Amino acid sequence: MPTTARTEAPTFEEYATASWPSLYRRAYLLTGNHADAEDLAQQTLIKAHGAWARVSGSDSPNAYVRKILTNTFLSLRRPRGRRLEVLAGDHAPEPVAPAPDGPEDRMALWPHIQDLPPRQRAVVVLRYYEDLSEAEIAAALGITAGTVKSQASKALTKLRTTMSSVEGRDR
């Protein structure tokens, strides 16, 4: 009688321990600072724990948790009212094009990515830092692929404009 090896889903504790580094990294890319990233990652794990039967039973628990993380981030960033923000930068970042060569070049863009509206920032992080497809981003954010494209386009336009104005001031 052949034996079938049955792999059991990990317990929540095993999953949380194994996934914490990548979960925290994603949270940091979204929030831009360590304290908020820890809070966001912890809130995500709390929500995942409450839905662990659905999470562990899904085809891709990591995708499920990524969606929880992104939705938690966006819900925390929803505007409570309009407010003015002063965007200031004391340094000259690297230009958007050509594509950055290394991590230090990409990080020069980071202050400007943090200034994007939350949904645009989420699309940029998921697309260019997590390397997800438009369909995967749409599923993670609960929006259409067309909205992903338009949000990415608006974000890139804003980044290019910001970078051009910063370069123009330095000349």
C-alpha positions in Angstrom: 0.0 0.0 0.0 1.6 3.2 -1.1 2.0 5.9 1.5 1.2 9.4 0.6 3.2 12.1 2.3 0.8 14.7 3.6 2.3 18.0 4.3 0.4 19.8 7.0 -0.1 23.5 6.9 2.2 25.4 9.3 0.8 26.6 12.6 0.2 30.3 12.9 3.3 30.6 15.1 5.5 28.8 12.6 4.2 31.0 9.8 4.5 34.2 11.7 8.1 33.4 12.7 9.1 32.4 9.1 7.4 35.3 7.4 8.3 38.1 9.8 11.4 39.3 7.9 9.6 39.7 4.5 6.4 41.0 6.2 8.4 43.7 8.0 10.4 44.6 4.9 7.1 45.1 2.9 5.7 47.1 5.8 8.8 49.3 5.9 8.6 50.0 2.2 5.0 51.1 2.6 5.4 53.2 5.7 8.9 54.5 5.4 10.0 54.2 9.0 10.8 51.4 11.4 8.2 52.1 14.2 5.3 52.3 11.8 6.5 49.2 9.9 6.6 47.2 13.1 3.1 48.4 14.0 1.8 47.6 10.5 3.4 44.1 10.4 2.0 43.3 13.9 -1.5 44.5 13.0 -1.3 42.3 9.9 -0.3 39.3 11.9 -3.1 39.9 14.4 -5.6 40.0 11.5 -4.0 36.9 9.9 -4.3 35.1 13.2 -8.0 35.9 13.4 -8.5 34.5 10.0 -5.9 31.7 10.2 -8.3 29.0 9.0 -8.9 30.9 5.8 -5.3 32.1 5.4 -3.8 28.6 5.9 -6.4 27.0 3.7 -5.8 29.4 0.8 -3.8 28.6 -2.3 -1.2 31.1 -1.3 -1.1 32.2 2.3 1.7 34.7 1.5 -0.5 36.4 -1.1 -3.4 36.4 1.4 -1.2 38.0 4.1 0.2 40.5 1.6 -3.4 41.6 0.8 -4.1 42.0 4.5 -0.9 44.1 4.9 -1.7 46.3 2.0 -5.3 46.9 2.9 -4.4 47.6 6.5 -1.8 50.2 5.3 -4.3 51.8 3.0 -7.1 51.9 5.7 -4.7 53.6 8.1 -3.8 56.2 5.6 -7.3 57.1 4.5 -7.6 60.9 4.9 -9.5 62.0 7.9 -9.7 65.4 6.3 -7.7 67.5 4.0 -4.4 68.8 5.2 -1.6 70.7 3.5 1.8 69.1 3.5 5.0 70.9 2.8 7.4 68.8 0.7 11.0 69.8 1.3 14.3 68.1 0.5 17.7 69.2 1.4 19.5 66.9 -0.9 19.6 66.2 -4.6 18.4 62.7 -5.4 19.4 60.7 -8.4 17.3 61.2 -11.5 14.4 58.8 -12.2 15.8 57.7 -15.5 18.0 55.8 -16.3 17.0 52.9 -14.0 19.0 52.8 -10.8 22.0 50.5 -10.7 22.1 49.5 -7.1 20.2 49.7 -3.8 21.8 53.0 -2.8 20.6 54.6 -6.0 17.1 53.3 -5.5 17.1 54.7 -2.0 17.7 58.2 -3.3 14.1 58.0 -4.7 12.7 56.9 -1.4 11.9 60.3 0.1 9.9 61.1 -3.0 8.1 57.8 -3.0 7.1 58.4 0.6 5.4 61.6 -0.5 3.1 59.8 -2.9 -0.6 59.3 -1.9 -1.0 55.9 -0.1 -2.6 54.0 -3.0 0.0 55.3 -5.5 2.8 54.4 -3.0 1.3 50.9 -2.6 1.3 50.3 -6.3 4.9 51.5 -6.7 6.1 49.4 -3.9 4.3 46.3 -5.0 5.3 46.8 -8.7 8.9 48.0 -8.5 10.1 46.7 -5.1 8.0 43.5 -4.9 8.0 42.9 -8.7 4.4 41.9 -8.8 2.4 41.8 -12.0 -0.5 44.2 -12.6 -3.0 41.4 -12.0 -1.3 40.5 -8.7 -1.3 44.1 -7.6 -5.0 44.4 -8.6 -5.8 41.3 -6.5 -3.8 42.6 -3.5 -5.4 46.0 -3.5 -8.9 44.9 -4.6 -8.9 47.2 -7.6 -8.9 46.6 -11.4 -5.8 46.2 -13.5 -6.7 49.5 -15.2 -6.7 51.3 -11.9 -3.3 49.8 -11.2 -2.0 51.1 -14.5 -3.4 54.6 -13.9 -2.1 54.8 -10.4 1.3 53.7 -11.5 1.3 56.3 -14.3 0.2 59.1 -12.0 2.9 58.1 -9.5 5.7 58.0 -12.1 4.5 61.3 -13.5 4.6 62.9 -10.1 8.1 61.4 -9.4 9.4 62.6 -12.7 8.1 66.1 -12.1 9.5 66.2 -8.6 12.9 64.9 -9.7 13.0 67.5 -12.6 12.2 70.4 -10.2 14.8 69.2 -7.7 17.4 69.0 -10.5 16.4 72.4 -11.8 17.0 74.0 -8.3 20.5 72.5 -8.1 21.7 74.0 -11.4 
